Amino acid sequence: MLRKGQFLRFHLQLTEGQSMGGRGRVVWVERTDLALWAGVEFIGLSWSDRRRLRRITRPSEVAWSRIFDKAIKAALFLTATLLIWGAVTSYVWRALLWNMAPKVLATLALGWALREIIRPRR
C-alpha cells in the first residue's frame, strides 16, 4: 500500500512510443471503493524529461503550421515582386514583356472561355 511521504521508482509510457522513468515521492493518497488514487512528486528528473512532460501536459497553443505557411507565402510574394521589378526596370526584359503582352492576354482570355465552356450548367 502507498503511504504519504513514501519514495518510489516509476516508469511512464509517453506518447509516440517514448518512455521515461525516475524516482518520486507520494504527496497524497486517497482510497475509494473502486481504486487507490495517489499524487507523486517527481524527484531528480532530467531537463529533457521535464520538457517532454511539459509538452504533453501543456501543449503549445501557437499554430506553427499557419505561421510557417504565412512565412512561405511572404517569401514567395517578395521573390515574385523582386523578379517583376527587375523585369520592368530592365530595358531588354521590358521590351520582351511588351511584345509578349498580347499573347499572354489572349492565352488568359482563351483559358477563361474554355473554363466557361467546360463548366457544367446548372
C-alpha positions as YAML, in Angstrom:
chain: A
units: angstrom
residues:
- id: 1
  name: MET
  ca: [0.00, 0.00, 0.00]
- id: 2
  name: LEU
  ca: [1.09, 3.53, -0.67]
- id: 3
  name: ARG
  ca: [1.69, 5.94, 2.19]
- id: 4
  name: LYS
  ca: [2.14, 9.68, 2.13]
- id: 5
  name: GLY
  ca: [5.86, 10.53, 2.08]
- id: 6
  name: GLN
  ca: [6.87, 7.13, 0.67]
- id: 7
  name: PHE
  ca: [9.59, 7.13, -2.00]
- id: 8
  name: LEU
  ca: [9.15, 5.00, -5.11]
- id: 9
  name: ARG
  ca: [10.50, 4.35, -8.57]
- id: 10
  name: PHE
  ca: [8.28, 4.83, -11.62]
- id: 11
  name: HIS
  ca: [8.25, 4.16, -15.33]
- id: 12
  name: LEU
  ca: [5.88, 6.05, -17.67]
- id: 13
  name: GLN
  ca: [4.98, 5.20, -21.25]
- id: 14
  name: LEU
  ca: [4.59, 8.50, -23.08]
- id: 15
  name: THR
  ca: [3.08, 9.25, -26.45]
- id: 16
  name: GLU
  ca: [4.81, 8.23, -29.69]
- id: 17
  name: GLY
  ca: [6.49, 5.23, -28.07]
- id: 18
  name: GLN
  ca: [8.63, 7.32, -25.74]
- id: 19
  name: SER
  ca: [9.14, 6.38, -22.12]
- id: 20
  name: MET
  ca: [10.72, 7.87, -19.05]
- id: 21
  name: GLY
  ca: [11.47, 6.70, -15.56]
- id: 22
  name: GLY
  ca: [12.79, 8.02, -12.31]
- id: 23
  name: ARG
  ca: [12.13, 8.46, -8.62]
- id: 24
  name: GLY
  ca: [9.20, 10.09, -6.89]
- id: 25
  name: ARG
  ca: [7.66, 10.82, -3.51]
- id: 26
  name: VAL
  ca: [3.98, 10.20, -2.72]
- id: 27
  name: VAL
  ca: [2.42, 13.52, -1.65]
- id: 28
  name: TRP
  ca: [-1.21, 12.43, -1.26]
- id: 29
  name: VAL
  ca: [-3.19, 9.19, -1.18]
- id: 30
  name: GLU
  ca: [-6.95, 8.73, -1.46]
- id: 31
  name: ARG
  ca: [-8.67, 5.38, -1.14]
- id: 32
  name: THR
  ca: [-12.11, 4.92, -2.68]
- id: 33
  name: ASP
  ca: [-14.31, 1.87, -3.08]
- id: 34
  name: LEU
  ca: [-13.14, 1.43, -6.65]
- id: 35
  name: ALA
  ca: [-9.50, 2.42, -6.67]
- id: 36
  name: LEU
  ca: [-6.49, 3.84, -4.92]
- id: 37
  name: TRP
  ca: [-5.55, 7.33, -6.12]
- id: 38
  name: ALA
  ca: [-2.21, 8.97, -5.40]
- id: 39
  name: GLY
  ca: [-0.20, 12.01, -6.36]
- id: 40
  name: VAL
  ca: [3.53, 11.66, -6.88]
- id: 41
  name: GLU
  ca: [6.12, 14.43, -6.94]
- id: 42
  name: PHE
  ca: [8.88, 13.65, -9.40]
- id: 43
  name: ILE
  ca: [12.35, 13.88, -7.89]
- id: 44
  name: GLY
  ca: [15.50, 14.47, -9.90]
- id: 45
  name: LEU
  ca: [14.00, 14.50, -13.38]
- id: 46
  name: SER
  ca: [16.40, 15.43, -16.13]
- id: 47
  name: TRP
  ca: [15.83, 18.61, -18.10]
- id: 48
  name: SER
  ca: [14.79, 16.68, -21.21]
- id: 49
  name: ASP
  ca: [12.25, 14.55, -19.29]
- id: 50
  name: ARG
  ca: [10.72, 17.66, -17.70]
- id: 51
  name: ARG
  ca: [10.47, 19.28, -21.10]
- id: 52
  name: ARG
  ca: [8.78, 16.22, -22.63]
- id: 53
  name: LEU
  ca: [6.26, 16.09, -19.77]
- id: 54
  name: ARG
  ca: [5.56, 19.81, -20.09]
- id: 55
  name: ARG
  ca: [4.91, 19.45, -23.84]
- id: 56
  name: ILE
  ca: [2.42, 16.64, -23.18]
- id: 57
  name: THR
  ca: [0.60, 18.23, -20.24]
- id: 58
  name: ARG
  ca: [0.62, 21.82, -21.55]
- id: 59
  name: PRO
  ca: [0.76, 21.76, -25.34]
- id: 60
  name: SER
  ca: [1.59, 24.96, -27.19]
- id: 61
  name: GLU
  ca: [-1.38, 26.98, -28.40]
- id: 62
  name: VAL
  ca: [0.64, 28.54, -31.20]
- id: 63
  name: ALA
  ca: [-0.42, 27.43, -34.67]
- id: 64
  name: TRP
  ca: [3.07, 26.87, -36.05]
- id: 65
  name: SER
  ca: [1.80, 25.49, -39.35]
- id: 66
  name: ARG
  ca: [-0.13, 28.72, -40.04]
- id: 67
  name: ILE
  ca: [2.93, 30.82, -39.18]
- id: 68
  name: PHE
  ca: [5.09, 28.65, -41.46]
- id: 69
  name: ASP
  ca: [2.54, 28.92, -44.30]
- id: 70
  name: LYS
  ca: [2.40, 32.72, -43.97]
- id: 71
  name: ALA
  ca: [6.20, 32.95, -43.95]
- id: 72
  name: ILE
  ca: [6.42, 30.84, -47.13]
- id: 73
  name: LYS
  ca: [3.74, 32.96, -48.84]
- id: 74
  name: ALA
  ca: [5.51, 36.16, -47.80]
- id: 75
  name: ALA
  ca: [8.83, 34.85, -49.17]
- id: 76
  name: LEU
  ca: [7.18, 33.84, -52.46]
- id: 77
  name: PHE
  ca: [5.45, 37.23, -52.75]
- id: 78
  name: LEU
  ca: [8.72, 39.07, -52.07]
- id: 79
  name: THR
  ca: [10.58, 36.94, -54.61]
- id: 80
  name: ALA
  ca: [7.88, 37.47, -57.27]
- id: 81
  name: THR
  ca: [7.84, 41.22, -56.57]
- id: 82
  name: LEU
  ca: [11.62, 41.46, -56.92]
- id: 83
  name: LEU
  ca: [11.57, 39.44, -60.15]
- id: 84
  name: ILE
  ca: [8.80, 41.60, -61.64]
- id: 85
  name: TRP
  ca: [10.60, 44.77, -60.54]
- id: 86
  name: GLY
  ca: [13.82, 43.53, -62.13]
- id: 87
  name: ALA
  ca: [11.99, 42.64, -65.36]
- id: 88
  name: VAL
  ca: [10.21, 46.01, -65.56]
- id: 89
  name: THR
  ca: [13.34, 48.05, -64.89]
- id: 90
  name: SER
  ca: [15.47, 46.07, -67.37]
- id: 91
  name: TYR
  ca: [15.33, 47.51, -70.89]
- id: 92
  name: VAL
  ca: [15.66, 44.09, -72.57]
- id: 93
  name: TRP
  ca: [13.04, 42.37, -70.39]
- id: 94
  name: ARG
  ca: [10.65, 45.32, -70.62]
- id: 95
  name: ALA
  ca: [10.71, 45.17, -74.42]
- id: 96
  name: LEU
  ca: [10.24, 41.40, -74.37]
- id: 97
  name: LEU
  ca: [7.31, 41.66, -71.93]
- id: 98
  name: TRP
  ca: [5.73, 44.42, -74.04]
- id: 99
  name: ASN
  ca: [5.95, 42.21, -77.14]
- id: 100
  name: MET
  ca: [4.53, 39.19, -75.26]
- id: 101
  name: ALA
  ca: [1.66, 41.07, -73.58]
- id: 102
  name: PRO
  ca: [-0.91, 40.46, -76.38]
- id: 103
  name: LYS
  ca: [-0.08, 36.74, -76.43]
- id: 104
  name: VAL
  ca: [-0.40, 36.47, -72.64]
- id: 105
  name: LEU
  ca: [-3.74, 38.32, -72.68]
- id: 106
  name: ALA
  ca: [-5.02, 36.10, -75.50]
- id: 107
  name: THR
  ca: [-3.96, 32.98, -73.58]
- id: 108
  name: LEU
  ca: [-5.76, 34.17, -70.44]
- id: 109
  name: ALA
  ca: [-8.90, 35.03, -72.43]
- id: 110
  name: LEU
  ca: [-8.92, 31.64, -74.17]
- id: 111
  name: GLY
  ca: [-8.39, 29.87, -70.85]
- id: 112
  name: TRP
  ca: [-11.31, 31.76, -69.32]
- id: 113
  name: ALA
  ca: [-13.51, 30.94, -72.34]
- id: 114
  name: LEU
  ca: [-12.54, 27.26, -72.16]
- id: 115
  name: ARG
  ca: [-13.39, 27.22, -68.47]
- id: 116
  name: GLU
  ca: [-16.82, 28.69, -69.24]
- id: 117
  name: ILE
  ca: [-17.42, 26.07, -71.95]
- id: 118
  name: ILE
  ca: [-16.33, 23.12, -69.79]
- id: 119
  name: ARG
  ca: [-18.12, 24.22, -66.61]
- id: 120
  name: PRO
  ca: [-21.39, 22.30, -66.19]
- id: 121
  name: ARG
  ca: [-24.59, 24.32, -66.47]
- id: 122
  name: ARG
  ca: [-26.99, 24.44, -63.54]
...
